Structure formats: C-alpha cells, structure tokens
Amino acid sequence: MLDLPASTVAAIAVTFLAAGMAKGITGMGLPTVAMGVLGALLSPVLAAGLLLVPSFVTNVWQLLAGASFGALGRRLWPMMAVLVAGTLLGAALLAEGGRGATTAALGWALVAYALYTLLARQLTVPRRLEWLLSPLVGAATGLATGATGVFVIPAVPYLQALGLTKDDLVQALGLSFTVSTLALAIGLGARGAVAADTLALSVAAVLPALGGMWAGQKLRARISPPAFRRWFLVALLLLGLEMALRPLF
C-alpha cells in the first residue's frame, strides 16, 4: 500500500495542476512535466503509474477533438503497432531496473527532448519515406516510453515533420500519446508494477490535471505560448540534467 505523507500528496496534486496548465497553453507537455517532476520526487516506476489515468483522459480528449481520426489512424498504424511492441518490451527496464538507472534514463530523455526542441531546425519527411521511417520511429519511441515513461522522443519531432495541418498534428499527437499510455499501462501492469492504490491516486490526479488544462487554455490568450514554451524547456533541461547526473554524486 502507498503510505505517502500529506506533503507528497500535495506535491503530486500541484505537479498535475502545473502539467495540465502546460498542456493547456502549449497543446502538449503533461506527461513530460509530470514524469520530470514526479520522477525527481518518487521512483520513476511509481511516477509512471501515477501518470497513467491523467495522461489517458487528457490525450483521449485531444484525440477525439478533431475530425481526422480515421485518416490519421490508417496513415500512422505501422508506427502505432511497433510503438506498442517497443513499449511492452521497454517496460521491463522501468519496472525491474534499479532506481538510480531508471532515474538517470528519465533525466537523459528529458535533456534530449528539451535540447532538440530548443535547438533543432524543423525537419520535413517526404510521404514516400513514411513506410520505412514510421516503424523505426515507433520502435524507438516505444522503447523510450517503456524505459522512461516519456512519450515524446522521437515521436513528436517525427510527427511535426510530416507536414500535417495544425489540427491534424494536434490529433496525431493525441493518438500517439494515447497509444503510448495504454501500452505503458499494459506493460507495467503485466509486471505487477502498478498497485491498486497507485491507480486510485492516478484517478484522483485527473481533477488537478483537467483544472490545469482549463486554466492554461484561459491563460493562452494573455501570455506568449512560444515564450512560455521556451522557459518551460529550459526548466525541463535543468531538471533532466540534475536527474541524469544524480547517480554520480
């Protein structure tokens, strides 16, 4: 049974509120923020368990908000199928690995995502290469998801490079994150890494996550989303570096 102090439960609630706000402002970021902050406070496998329900609920909302689900599903199914297989395989590392190793892996995943998003130029993937690249990206994303609980590398840069419209990109990201969340839940659950009380606390975390999303959507008109995203990525980079280097000290 989980026996967390009230201060830790409060920190979990505040984390999901902030993660939901980041998603409301930028359209993404809830799993990354939640794993980054909670992974620094708790074991990464516990953080991933707490993430499951809020991530699923918010990403299904994002997935169903557009009108292109069928077309995107047909286009991206090779990526999604291999992503599931990779996540199920990689989940063994998160569920059974030592806390130091999994924390460092999570830290490096956050660093890679922050650096790429801050520094890399926008790529373009020709449609004729998708049959080859989609399964490779799905496999890499699945292994990273299973090992760290972070869904974004390399799926997000790849989907951004497909030349989708803004609405279709948001829906494609929702599809990728939803499939990743379900596969991670199955992978961790099959290894007994998600206890019933963890799942109950994950269900409770949906409320602050949705509240944060609502607040973020309201704030989007009052602040600069690109500036917010830049400082968010800098903070994520510093947090990731601290987590990656922690086992060395």
N, C-alpha and C positions, 0 to 999 in steps of 0.2 A: 504493500500500500504506500502511496505517496504520503510523506509526512513533511510538508513544506511549511516553513514559517510564514506568518502573515505578510512579512515584508517581501518575501519572494513571490507570493501570490499577487501582491500589489504590483511588483515589478513586471510580472507576466502580463497583467492587465494593461499597464501603461505601454509595454512593448507592442502589444497588438493594436492599441489605440494609435500609436505612432506609425506602425507599419501600415495600418489601414489608411491613415492620413496620407502617407507617401503614395499609396496606390491611387487614392482619390485625386491627388494633384497630378501625378505623372502617368497614371494608367498601369503601372506595374510597381513591383518592389516589395509587396507584402511578404512573400516567402523569404526573400533575401534579407530584409531588415529583421524579421522575426528570428531567422536562423542565426544571423550575425550577432544580435544582442543576446538572445537566449543561449546560444552556444558558448558565449563568454561567461554566462552565469551558471549554467547547468551542463550536464553531459550532452554532447551533440545528439545522441540517440533519443534522449528524453525531449530535447528541443524539437527534434523532428516529429516525435509523437504528438506534442502539443500543437504543432503546425497543421496537422492533417485536416481537421474539420474546418477551421477558418479559411485555409487555402482552398479547399474543395468548394465551399459555399461561395466565396468571392469570385473564384475563377469560373464556376458554372454560370454565375450571374453575368460575367464578362463574355463567356462563350455564347450564351443564348441571346445576347443583346443585339446581334447583327442578323443579317438575312442570308449569309453565305455559308452556313454551316455545312450543308450537303456538298457544295462545290469544294470547299476547303478540305473536308474530310476525304473526298476522292483524290484530291491532289496530294495531300500530305500523309495518307495512310501508310506508305512504306516507312517514313520517318517515325510515325507513332508506333508502329508494330515493333520496330527494332528498339525504340526507346523503352518500351515496356520490358523487353527481354533484357536489355542492359541494366535497367533499374533493379529488376529482380536479382540479377547476378551481383550487382554492386552493393545491394542492401546487406549482404553478408559482411562487408567491411565495416559498415556503420553499426550493425547490430552486435558484431562479435569482436571488433577491433578494440584496442586499448584506448582509453580516454585521451591520452596525450597525442596519439597518432591521428585519431579522428578530429580532434580539435585543430591540429596543425593542417590537416587536409581541408577542413572547412575554411580556415584562415586563408590558405593559398587560393582556394576557389573564389573567395570574396575579393582578394587582391587582383586576380586575373580579370574578373568581371569589371571591377572599378577602373583598372588601367585601360582595358580595351575600350570601355565606353567613353572614358575621358580623352583618350589619345588617338584611337584608330580612326581612319577615314572610312566613309561609307562604302561598302563593297556592293557589287552587283553580280548576281548569279544568273547566267543565261538559262532559259527554260529547258534547253536541250540537255543540260547537265544535271538537272534535278534527280533523274532516275539513279544517278551514281552517287550524288552528294547526300541526298536525303537519308538513306540508310546509314551512311557513315556518321552524319551529324546526330542521327537518332541514337546510334550506339554510344557515341562519346557523351552525349547528354545523359543518357540512361546510366552509364557507369558513374558519371559525376553526381547525378541525383542520388543514386543508391549509396554512394560512399560518403556524401557530404550533406544531403538534404537540400542542396541548392540546385534549382532547375534551369538556370539561365545560360550557362556556358556549355556548348557553343550554340544552343538553340536560338537564343534571342538575336545575336548578330546574323545568323543564317536566315531567319525569317524576315529580318529587316532588309536583307539583300535580295529578296525575291521580287521586289517591285510591286508589292501589294498596295492597294489603296489604304488610306488611313484606317477606315472602318474594318476592312478585311484583315489588316495587320493586327488590330486590337483583338479581333475574334480568333485569329490564328494563334496569337499568344495565349488567349484563354483556353483554346483547345490543347496546346502543348502543356500548359501548366496543370490543366485538369487531368490529363492522361498521366502526367508525371506524379501528381498527388495520389491518384488511385493505385498506380504501380508501386509507389513507395509504401503506401498503406498495406498492400498485399505482401510486399517483400518483408517488411518489418513484422507484420502480424504473423506470417508463416514461421518466423523465427522466435516468436514469443516475446518480441521487444516492445510491444505496445500493450500495457496493462489496462484493465477496465477503468481504473481511477485516472490514468493518464488521458484516456479517451473522454472521460466525463469532463475533465478540466479543459480539454480541447474544445468540447461542445460549448462550455461556458465562455471560452475566449472568442466565440463568434460575435457576441454582443459588442465588446470594445472594438473589434476589427471592423464591423459594419458601421459603428459610430464614427470611427476614424475615417472611413471612406466617405461618409456623408459630409463630415467636416472638411475633408480635403477637397471634395468637389465644390463646396461653397467657397473655399479659400482660393481655388484655381483662378477665379476672376480678379482677385485682389493682389496676387503676387505673381512673380515671373516663374512659370514652371521650369524654363531652362536654367535659371539661376538657382532655384531650389534643387534641381536635379544635380547641378554641378557640386554644390556644397554637400548634398547627400552622398554623392560618390566619393568625395574627399574623406568624409567621415567614415564611410564604409571601407575605404582603403586603409585608413589608420587602424580601424578595428581589426581588419583582416591581418595586417602586419603583426599586431600585438598577439593575436591568436596563433599565427603561424610560427612566431619566434618564441612563444611561451615555453614550449618543452625544452628549449635550450638553456633556460635560466632556472 
